[in-house]
Amino acid sequence: MNLLSFFSGAKRNNEVLSIEDEKMLASLLVLAWVVEARDPYTGGHLWRVSRLAKLLAEAAQLRREDVARIAIGGFLHDLGKVGIPDAILGKKEKLTDAEYDIIKTHPEIGQRLLSEHPFSDLAMDAVLLHHETPDGRGYPFAKRGDEIPVVARIVGVCDAFDAMTSSRPYRAGMPIPKALSIIKENLGRQFDERFGSLLIELGESDALTHIVGHSDEGIPLERCGKCGPIIVRPKGAKLGDPLYCPACHGEYTIALPAGGLVPTGRQGNAKALKPSPDLLLIDKLTKESLPVLASF
């Protein structure tokens, strides 16, 4: 039995998810992680959006199963960027209008990629509709207000907040208060009134600082001192482990138990540079989501 059965109300008393279900969801999360790894400047974005969305859904007092579904949707929302050329994803300058038009195709690419997966209902609204806005100026369908599902409204405001507070090659990330002020100015237009206001309340209570600028709980972002991209430190990385810049391939080593990277002067070889998903992070998200979804 899979999760689609739970959504249709077919779950029997005391029935639990199988190991196959757990592996299938984990494989989908790994795919999203690999897609993100193609972009050297957005490391940790999926984790941050997932955590922000979960926090926001909890603050809105949504049902536990909805909170879990929204956290998964936050992690998978950019799945369609697998179809965006590397030259655009990794561009150091601001995108042209033509390049931005290509970026805007990623929700529908994600829809096509996810549509045949057994767990597509878990994240389809987040993947396809997270760029829709209350004023109807979003994409891909220019939906308005309540036409936009709750999960997409939550993931959308969290995605925008993380984009504003994250650094890019052409601009520095905004301080949290500045990003919140922009959200406040655009409530009801670009951002959902209810969930945007809740995010502002969370930010003003200092509930977002442990997420902003991090790639996992307690793991702040590090950058290559030579060319600038993010070097994500995996959850299980230890003192002395080598890490590599995704752009120039320079080698760094973890110098302090709490983090801090020091360049070694060496370059990574093909084996070292092979993308390796953060399986501890994936396992944590999988295990915290499945038991809740299974309680329908």
C-alpha positions in Angstrom: 0.0 0.0 0.0 1.3 3.5 -0.8 0.5 7.0 0.4 -2.0 7.6 -2.4 -4.3 5.2 -0.6 -4.1 7.3 2.5 -5.2 10.4 0.6 -8.2 8.5 -0.7 -9.2 7.4 2.8 -8.4 3.7 2.2 -6.0 3.3 5.2 -7.1 0.5 7.6 -6.7 0.7 11.3 -3.2 0.0 12.5 -1.8 -0.2 9.0 1.7 1.2 8.7 3.9 2.3 5.8 6.1 -0.3 4.3 9.9 -0.1 3.9 9.3 0.2 0.1 7.1 3.3 0.7 9.9 4.9 2.8 12.5 4.1 0.2 10.3 5.5 -2.6 9.8 8.8 -0.8 13.5 9.0 0.1 14.5 8.5 -3.5 12.3 11.4 -4.5 13.9 13.6 -1.9 17.4 12.5 -3.1 16.4 13.5 -6.7 15.5 17.0 -5.5 18.8 17.2 -3.6 20.7 16.3 -6.8 18.8 18.9 -8.8 19.8 21.5 -6.2 23.4 20.4 -6.3 23.6 21.6 -10.0 23.3 25.2 -8.8 26.5 26.3 -7.0 24.9 29.4 -5.4 21.7 28.0 -3.8 23.1 25.3 -1.4 20.7 24.5 1.4 17.8 26.3 -0.3 15.5 23.2 -0.3 16.2 22.5 3.4 15.5 26.1 4.3 12.3 26.4 2.4 11.1 23.0 3.8 11.9 24.1 7.4 10.4 27.6 6.9 7.2 26.1 5.4 6.9 23.5 8.2 7.4 26.3 10.8 4.8 28.5 9.1 2.3 25.6 8.8 2.7 24.8 12.5 2.1 28.5 13.4 -1.1 28.4 11.3 -2.2 25.4 13.4 -2.8 23.2 10.3 -3.4 19.5 10.8 -0.3 17.4 11.5 -0.6 15.6 8.2 -0.9 18.9 6.3 2.2 20.2 8.1 4.2 17.1 7.0 2.9 17.3 3.4 3.9 21.0 3.2 7.4 20.2 4.6 7.8 17.7 1.8 6.4 20.1 -0.8 8.9 22.7 0.4 11.8 20.3 -0.2 10.6 19.2 -3.7 9.3 22.5 -5.0 12.2 23.2 -7.4 12.3 19.7 -8.9 11.7 21.1 -12.4 15.0 23.0 -12.4 16.5 19.7 -13.6 15.4 20.9 -17.0 17.0 24.3 -16.8 20.4 24.7 -18.5 23.5 24.9 -16.3 24.6 28.1 -18.0 21.4 29.8 -16.6 21.4 28.1 -13.2 25.0 29.0 -12.5 25.1 32.4 -14.2 27.0 35.0 -12.1 25.2 38.0 -13.5 21.5 38.9 -13.3 19.4 37.0 -15.7 18.1 38.5 -19.0 14.4 38.6 -19.7 14.8 35.7 -22.1 16.7 33.6 -19.5 14.1 34.4 -16.9 11.4 33.1 -19.3 13.3 29.9 -19.3 13.5 29.8 -15.5 9.7 30.3 -15.5 9.3 26.9 -17.2 10.5 24.9 -14.2 7.1 24.4 -12.5 5.6 22.7 -15.5 8.8 20.7 -16.0 8.5 19.6 -12.4 4.9 18.6 -13.0 5.8 16.4 -15.9 8.7 14.8 -13.9 6.5 14.2 -10.9 3.3 13.2 -12.6 4.0 9.4 -13.0 5.5 9.0 -9.5 3.3 7.1 -7.0 3.6 9.9 -4.5 2.9 12.7 -6.9 0.0 14.0 -4.8 2.3 14.7 -1.9 4.0 17.6 -3.7 2.3 18.4 -7.0 0.7 21.7 -5.8 3.9 22.9 -4.3 5.9 22.0 -7.4 3.5 23.4 -10.0 2.0 26.4 -8.2 4.5 27.9 -5.8 5.1 30.9 -8.1 1.4 31.8 -8.3 0.5 35.1 -6.5 -2.8 36.4 -5.0 -2.9 39.3 -7.6 -2.9 36.9 -10.6 0.5 38.0 -11.8 2.3 34.8 -11.0 3.0 31.8 -13.2 2.4 29.4 -14.9 -1.4 29.9 -14.8 -2.0 33.4 -13.3 -4.2 32.0 -10.6 -5.7 34.4 -8.0 -6.3 34.3 -4.3 -8.1 31.2 -3.1 -7.6 29.5 -6.4 -4.0 28.9 -5.1 -3.8 25.9 -2.8 -2.6 26.5 0.8 0.5 24.5 0.3 1.5 26.6 -2.7 0.8 29.8 -0.8 3.0 28.8 2.1 5.8 27.4 0.0 5.6 30.5 -2.3 6.2 33.0 0.5 8.9 30.9 2.1 10.7 30.5 -1.2 10.6 34.2 -1.8 11.8 35.0 1.7 14.8 32.6 1.3 15.6 34.1 -2.1 15.7 37.6 -0.5 17.8 36.6 2.5 20.3 34.5 0.4 23.3 35.9 -1.4 23.8 35.6 -5.1 26.9 36.5 -7.2 25.2 39.8 -8.3 23.9 40.9 -4.8 24.2 40.2 -1.1 21.4 38.6 0.9 19.0 41.0 2.7 18.9 41.2 6.5 15.8 39.5 7.8 14.0 42.7 8.8 14.4 44.1 5.3 13.0 41.0 3.6 10.0 41.0 6.1 9.3 44.6 5.3 9.1 43.8 1.5 6.7 40.9 2.3 4.6 43.3 4.4 4.5 45.9 1.6 3.2 43.2 -0.8 0.7 41.3 1.3 -2.4 40.5 -0.7 -0.6 41.1 -4.0 2.6 39.1 -4.3 2.2 37.3 -1.0 -0.8 35.6 0.7 -2.2 37.9 3.4 -2.6 35.2 6.1 0.6 33.3 5.7 2.7 36.4 4.9 1.6 38.0 8.1 2.4 34.9 10.1 5.9 34.7 8.6 6.4 38.4 9.6 5.3 37.5 13.2 7.7 34.6 13.3 10.6 36.8 12.0 9.9 39.5 14.5 10.0 36.9 17.3 13.5 35.7 16.1 12.2 32.3 15.1 13.8 32.3 11.7 17.5 33.0 12.5 18.4 29.4 13.0 17.2 28.7 9.4 18.4 31.7 7.4 22.0 31.2 6.3 22.1 27.5 7.2 21.9 24.3 5.2 20.8 22.1 8.2 20.2 22.5 11.9 23.2 24.2 13.4 25.2 24.1 10.1 25.9 27.6 8.7 26.7 28.1 5.1 30.3 28.3 4.0 31.6 29.9 0.8 34.6 29.3 -1.5 37.1 32.0 -0.7 38.4 31.8 -4.3 35.2 32.1 -6.4 32.3 32.5 -4.1 29.8 29.6 -4.5 28.4 27.8 -1.4 30.1 24.8 -0.1 27.5 22.7 1.7 28.8 20.8 4.8 26.9 17.5 5.0 25.2 16.6 8.3 27.6 13.8 9.0 30.8 15.6 8.1 33.6 15.4 10.7 36.7 17.4 11.6 39.3 16.9 8.9 36.9 15.7 6.2 37.5 17.2 2.7 34.9 19.3 0.9 35.0 20.8 -2.5 33.8 24.0 -4.2 31.2 23.1 -6.8 32.6 25.7 -9.3 36.4 25.8 -9.1 36.7 22.4 -7.4 39.1 23.7 -4.8 39.5 21.4 -1.8 38.7 22.6 1.7 38.9 20.8 5.0 36.7 21.2 8.1 39.0 22.8 10.7 36.7 23.2 13.7 34.1 20.8 15.3 31.4 23.5 14.7 32.5 24.2 11.1 34.9 26.6 9.5 36.6 25.6 6.2 40.3 25.9 5.4 41.6 25.6 1.8 44.2 22.9 1.3 45.5 24.1 -2.1 44.5 20.9 -3.8 41.9 20.3 -6.4 39.2 17.6 -6.3 39.4 14.6 -8.8 36.5 13.1 -10.6 35.7 10.7 -7.9 35.8 13.3 -5.1 33.6 15.7 -7.1 30.9 13.2 -7.8 27.6 14.5 -6.2 26.8 12.7 -3.0 23.4 13.3 -1.5 23.2 14.2 2.2 21.6 10.9 3.2 21.4 11.8 6.9 19.4 14.9 6.1 17.1 12.9 3.7 16.6 10.2 6.2 15.6 12.7 8.9 13.0 14.3 6.6 11.7 11.0 5.5 11.3 9.6 9.0 9.7 12.7 10.4 7.2 12.8 7.6 6.0 9.2 7.0 4.7 8.4 10.5 2.6 11.6 10.5 1.2 10.9 7.0 0.5 7.4 8.0 -1.7 8.6 10.9 -4.5 9.8 8.5 
